[in-house]
Amino acid sequence: MSWTGFKKSLNRAGTTVLQKTGQIERIIDREFADEESKYRAFEKECQAFQRDSKHFQDAMRYVFYGAADRTSDGAMASHAFKSAVEELDSGIQRELDAPYRATIMEPLGKMNAYFPVVNEHIAKRNKKLLDYDAARSKLRKVIEKPSEDPTKLPKAQQEHDEAQEVFELMNGQLITELPQLLDLRIPYFDPSFEAMIRMQCKFAEEGYEKMSAVQRYFADNVRDDYAAGQLDAQPRHPMKEESINRVVRSIA
């Protein structure tokens, strides 16, 4: 940090302290505060959307991963199940993984990459606001208590005008551009949501189709219990129950 930057940081820290004690008036821009609040909500939702989308992608990848290796040998149903999960596992990798990355994860990553840039501009705007508040306070004091030095008032006025111009420029830019960023969210993310729904449907349909084909190898009484919805009511092994719950939580 340069000496000039260090001095500015010290002055801004002093201004912040004086504002907290009420010695320097703080400018509150309601319009900017409203736009920043909407932007922060959008930023939070985008980051959560990216995390949840990554979790769902991982769930699609691993829900059938290794399941074929855990089947017992010898039974027709076991062989059919092994074949079905192997086809689903390879199909997910081949048909869903790359499109999911291209249509959902990459657009989310690009949008979230903008937030640090926007946040940097907001931080600069807040620093310029502190400079403006300090210049306003200094000018008011010079006016209220005139100095014998005739150069003090013109100098304080110039510092005030320069600080005001810089702050209002950055503040106006953010007030204009933050709503534009939020307005882009629907046309930008609409294709991603549509792609996600289509891939979820494809994932569910193919899983149901493959798993349904295994039923014909089950015993008659097992198929009847499944059709009557009685299998869900039967007690499960604790380890199997926990395994199922982990998969359900990962998808949810």
C-alpha positions as CSV (number, residue, x, y, z in Angstrom):
1,M,0.0,0.0,0.0
2,S,1.3,3.5,-0.9
3,W,1.7,6.3,1.6
4,T,-1.3,8.1,0.0
5,G,-3.4,4.9,0.3
6,F,-2.3,4.4,3.9
7,K,-3.3,8.0,4.8
8,K,-6.7,7.6,3.1
9,S,-7.3,4.4,5.1
10,L,-6.5,6.1,8.3
11,N,-8.7,9.1,7.5
12,R,-11.6,6.8,6.6
13,A,-11.2,4.8,9.8
14,G,-11.3,8.1,11.7
15,T,-14.4,9.2,9.9
16,T,-16.1,5.9,10.7
17,V,-15.3,6.3,14.4
18,L,-16.6,9.9,14.4
19,Q,-19.8,8.8,12.6
20,K,-20.4,6.1,15.3
21,T,-20.1,8.8,18.0
22,G,-22.4,11.2,16.1
23,Q,-19.8,13.8,15.4
24,I,-20.0,13.4,11.6
25,E,-23.3,13.1,9.8
26,R,-23.7,10.0,7.7
27,I,-25.4,10.2,4.3
28,I,-28.0,7.4,3.9
29,D,-29.1,6.8,0.3
30,R,-32.4,4.9,0.5
31,E,-32.5,4.1,-3.2
32,F,-29.0,2.5,-3.1
33,A,-29.8,0.7,0.1
34,D,-32.9,-0.9,-1.5
35,E,-31.0,-1.9,-4.7
36,E,-28.1,-3.4,-2.6
37,S,-30.6,-5.4,-0.5
38,K,-32.1,-6.9,-3.6
39,Y,-28.7,-7.6,-5.0
40,R,-27.5,-9.3,-1.8
41,A,-30.5,-11.6,-1.8
42,F,-29.8,-12.5,-5.5
43,E,-26.2,-13.2,-4.7
44,K,-27.1,-15.4,-1.8
45,E,-29.7,-17.4,-3.9
46,C,-27.2,-17.9,-6.8
47,Q,-24.6,-19.2,-4.5
48,A,-27.0,-21.6,-2.8
49,F,-28.3,-22.7,-6.3
50,Q,-24.8,-23.5,-7.3
51,R,-24.2,-25.6,-4.2
52,D,-27.5,-27.4,-4.5
53,S,-26.9,-28.1,-8.2
54,K,-23.5,-29.6,-7.5
55,H,-25.0,-31.8,-4.8
56,F,-27.7,-33.0,-7.3
57,Q,-25.0,-33.7,-9.9
58,D,-23.0,-35.8,-7.4
59,A,-26.2,-37.6,-6.4
60,M,-26.9,-38.5,-10.1
61,R,-23.4,-39.7,-10.5
62,Y,-23.2,-41.9,-7.4
63,V,-26.8,-43.1,-6.8
64,F,-26.1,-46.2,-8.9
65,Y,-22.3,-46.2,-8.5
66,G,-21.0,-49.5,-7.2
67,A,-24.5,-50.9,-6.7
68,A,-23.9,-53.7,-9.3
69,D,-20.9,-54.9,-7.2
70,R,-23.1,-55.3,-4.1
71,T,-25.6,-57.7,-5.7
72,S,-25.5,-61.4,-4.8
73,D,-24.7,-63.9,-7.6
74,G,-26.8,-66.8,-8.7
75,A,-30.3,-65.3,-8.8
76,M,-31.9,-64.2,-12.1
77,A,-33.2,-61.0,-10.4
78,S,-29.8,-60.3,-9.1
79,H,-28.3,-60.5,-12.6
80,A,-31.0,-58.4,-14.0
81,F,-30.5,-55.8,-11.3
82,K,-26.8,-55.8,-11.9
83,S,-27.2,-55.3,-15.7
84,A,-29.8,-52.5,-15.1
85,V,-27.6,-50.4,-12.7
86,E,-24.6,-50.8,-15.0
87,E,-26.6,-49.5,-17.9
88,L,-27.9,-46.6,-15.8
89,D,-24.5,-45.8,-14.4
90,S,-22.9,-45.6,-17.9
91,G,-25.8,-43.8,-19.3
92,I,-25.7,-41.1,-16.7
93,Q,-22.0,-40.5,-17.4
94,R,-22.5,-40.5,-21.2
95,E,-25.8,-38.7,-21.6
96,L,-26.4,-36.5,-18.6
97,D,-23.1,-35.5,-17.0
98,A,-21.7,-33.3,-19.8
99,P,-25.0,-31.6,-20.7
100,Y,-25.7,-30.9,-17.0
101,R,-22.2,-29.3,-16.7
102,A,-22.7,-27.2,-19.9
103,T,-26.3,-26.0,-19.3
104,I,-26.4,-25.6,-15.5
105,M,-23.1,-25.6,-13.7
106,E,-21.2,-23.4,-16.2
107,P,-23.8,-20.7,-16.4
108,L,-24.0,-20.7,-12.6
109,G,-20.3,-20.4,-12.3
110,K,-20.1,-17.5,-14.7
111,M,-22.9,-15.6,-12.9
112,N,-21.3,-16.2,-9.5
113,A,-17.9,-15.0,-10.9
114,Y,-19.5,-11.5,-11.4
115,F,-20.3,-11.1,-7.7
116,P,-16.7,-10.4,-6.5
117,V,-16.4,-7.7,-9.2
118,V,-19.7,-6.1,-8.2
119,N,-18.8,-6.3,-4.5
120,E,-15.5,-4.6,-5.2
121,H,-17.3,-1.7,-6.8
122,I,-19.7,-1.5,-3.9
123,A,-16.8,-1.4,-1.5
124,K,-15.2,1.4,-3.5
125,R,-18.5,3.3,-3.5
126,N,-18.6,3.0,0.3
127,K,-15.1,4.3,0.7
128,K,-15.9,7.3,-1.5
129,L,-19.0,7.9,0.7
130,L,-16.8,8.2,3.7
131,D,-14.6,10.7,1.9
132,Y,-17.7,12.7,0.9
133,D,-19.0,12.6,4.5
134,A,-15.7,13.8,5.8
135,A,-15.5,16.6,3.2
136,R,-19.0,17.8,4.0
137,S,-18.2,17.9,7.7
138,K,-15.0,19.8,7.1
139,L,-16.7,22.4,4.8
140,R,-19.5,22.9,7.3
141,K,-17.0,23.5,10.1
142,V,-15.1,26.1,8.1
143,I,-18.3,27.9,7.2
144,E,-19.6,27.9,10.8
145,K,-16.3,29.0,12.2
146,P,-14.6,31.2,9.6
147,S,-10.8,31.2,9.6
148,E,-8.5,34.1,9.2
149,D,-6.7,32.1,6.4
150,P,-8.6,33.1,3.2
151,T,-7.5,29.9,1.4
152,K,-9.2,27.5,3.8
153,L,-12.8,28.0,2.6
154,P,-12.0,27.6,-1.2
155,K,-9.8,24.6,-0.4
156,A,-12.5,22.9,1.7
157,Q,-15.1,23.7,-1.0
158,Q,-13.0,22.2,-3.7
159,E,-12.4,19.1,-1.7
160,H,-16.1,18.8,-1.0
161,D,-17.1,19.3,-4.7
162,E,-14.5,16.7,-5.9
163,A,-15.6,14.1,-3.3
164,Q,-19.2,14.7,-4.1
165,E,-18.6,14.3,-7.8
166,V,-16.7,11.0,-7.4
167,F,-19.2,9.6,-5.0
168,E,-22.3,10.5,-7.0
169,L,-20.8,9.1,-10.1
170,M,-20.1,5.7,-8.6
171,N,-23.3,5.7,-6.6
172,G,-25.4,6.6,-9.7
173,Q,-23.7,3.9,-11.7
174,L,-24.5,1.2,-9.1
175,I,-28.1,2.4,-8.8
176,T,-28.5,2.1,-12.5
177,E,-26.6,-1.2,-13.1
178,L,-27.7,-3.3,-10.1
179,P,-31.3,-3.5,-11.3
180,Q,-30.1,-4.3,-14.8
181,L,-28.1,-7.3,-13.4
182,L,-31.2,-8.5,-11.5
183,D,-33.4,-8.1,-14.6
184,L,-31.1,-10.4,-16.5
185,R,-31.7,-13.3,-14.1
186,I,-34.8,-14.6,-15.8
187,P,-33.6,-14.7,-19.4
188,Y,-30.2,-15.9,-18.2
189,F,-31.3,-18.8,-15.9
190,D,-34.5,-19.8,-17.7
191,P,-32.7,-22.2,-20.1
192,S,-30.8,-23.7,-17.2
193,F,-34.0,-24.4,-15.2
194,E,-35.6,-25.9,-18.3
195,A,-32.5,-28.1,-18.9
196,M,-32.5,-29.2,-15.3
197,I,-36.2,-30.2,-15.4
198,R,-35.7,-32.1,-18.6
199,M,-32.6,-34.0,-17.2
200,Q,-34.4,-34.8,-13.9
201,C,-37.3,-36.2,-15.9
202,K,-34.9,-38.2,-18.1
203,F,-33.0,-39.5,-15.0
204,A,-36.3,-40.5,-13.3
205,E,-37.9,-42.1,-16.4
206,E,-34.8,-44.1,-17.4
207,G,-34.3,-45.3,-13.8
208,Y,-38.0,-46.3,-13.5
209,E,-37.9,-48.1,-16.9
210,K,-34.7,-50.1,-16.1
211,M,-35.8,-51.0,-12.6
212,S,-39.3,-51.9,-13.7
213,A,-37.8,-54.4,-16.1
214,V,-36.2,-56.2,-13.1
215,Q,-39.6,-57.0,-11.6
216,R,-40.4,-59.9,-13.8
217,Y,-37.6,-61.8,-12.2
218,F,-39.1,-61.4,-8.7
219,A,-41.2,-64.0,-7.1
220,D,-45.0,-63.7,-7.6
221,N,-45.6,-62.8,-3.9
222,V,-42.9,-60.0,-4.1
223,R,-44.5,-58.5,-7.2
224,D,-47.9,-58.6,-5.5
225,D,-46.6,-56.9,-2.3
226,Y,-44.9,-54.3,-4.5
227,A,-48.1,-53.6,-6.4
228,A,-50.1,-53.3,-3.2
229,G,-47.5,-50.9,-1.7
230,Q,-46.7,-53.4,1.1
231,L,-43.0,-53.5,0.6
232,D,-42.5,-50.0,2.0
233,A,-44.2,-51.1,5.2
234,Q,-41.8,-54.0,5.8
235,P,-39.0,-53.5,8.3
236,R,-35.6,-52.9,6.8
237,H,-32.1,-53.8,8.0
238,P,-30.7,-50.7,9.9
239,M,-27.6,-50.5,7.7
240,K,-29.7,-50.7,4.5
241,E,-32.1,-48.1,6.0
242,E,-29.3,-45.6,6.7
243,S,-27.9,-46.2,3.2
244,I,-31.3,-45.4,1.6
245,N,-31.7,-42.3,3.7
246,R,-28.2,-41.0,2.7
247,V,-29.2,-41.3,-1.0
248,V,-32.6,-39.6,-0.4
249,R,-30.9,-36.8,1.5
250,S,-28.3,-36.3,-1.2
251,I,-31.0,-35.9,-3.9
252,A,-33.2,-33.7,-1.7
